[in-house]
């Protein structure tokens, strides 16, 4: 979740958060796993005043084949 004054600001800040979370590691099988930011899919106004900045309210994980 991103606290912002509008959709454009929210999208820009979400991209920054996503890019800063990119990383890679080696899993228990010796495979390199990469967490890569691709895009902001959508921006939605949650209409709440008491939510805190940075709380994740939705995510989706994809596996490359």
C-alpha positions as CSV (number, residue, x, y, z in Angstrom):
1,X,0.0,0.0,0.0
2,X,1.2,3.5,-0.8
3,X,-0.1,6.7,0.7
4,X,-0.2,9.4,-2.0
5,X,-2.1,12.5,-3.0
6,X,-3.2,10.9,-6.4
7,X,-2.9,8.0,-8.7
8,X,0.2,9.3,-10.6
9,X,2.2,9.8,-7.3
10,X,1.0,6.4,-6.1
11,X,2.2,4.7,-9.2
12,X,5.6,6.4,-9.2
13,X,6.2,5.6,-5.5
14,X,5.0,2.0,-6.1
15,X,7.5,1.6,-8.9
16,X,10.3,2.8,-6.6
17,X,9.3,0.4,-3.8
18,X,9.1,-2.5,-6.3
19,X,12.5,-1.7,-7.8
20,X,14.1,-1.4,-4.4
21,X,12.9,-4.9,-3.4
22,X,14.6,-6.6,-6.3
23,X,17.1,-9.2,-5.2
24,X,18.4,-12.7,-5.9
25,X,19.5,-15.7,-3.8
26,X,20.4,-19.4,-4.3
27,X,17.6,-21.8,-3.1
28,X,18.1,-25.2,-1.5
29,X,18.4,-26.8,-4.9
30,X,21.3,-24.6,-5.9
31,X,19.2,-22.6,-8.3
32,X,19.4,-18.8,-8.5
33,X,16.1,-17.2,-7.7
34,X,15.5,-13.6,-8.8
35,X,12.8,-11.3,-7.5
36,X,12.4,-8.8,-10.3
37,X,10.0,-5.8,-10.4
38,X,8.0,-5.9,-13.7
39,X,5.3,-3.2,-13.5
40,X,2.5,-1.7,-11.5
41,X,-0.6,-3.5,-12.7
42,X,-3.1,-1.0,-11.3
43,X,-3.7,1.7,-8.8
44,X,-6.8,1.6,-6.6
45,X,-8.1,4.0,-4.0
46,X,-8.7,1.9,-0.8
47,X,-10.8,4.7,0.7
48,X,-9.4,4.1,4.2
49,X,-7.8,6.8,6.4
50,X,-6.2,4.6,9.0
51,X,-4.0,2.2,6.9
52,X,-0.2,2.6,7.3
53,X,2.2,3.4,4.5
54,X,4.0,0.3,3.2
55,X,1.4,-2.4,4.1
56,X,1.0,-4.9,1.4
57,X,-2.7,-5.5,0.5
58,X,-2.2,-7.6,-2.7
59,X,0.5,-9.6,-4.4
60,X,0.8,-12.2,-7.2
61,X,3.8,-14.5,-7.7
62,X,4.7,-15.8,-11.2
63,X,7.1,-18.6,-12.0
64,X,9.0,-18.6,-15.3
65,X,8.9,-22.0,-17.1
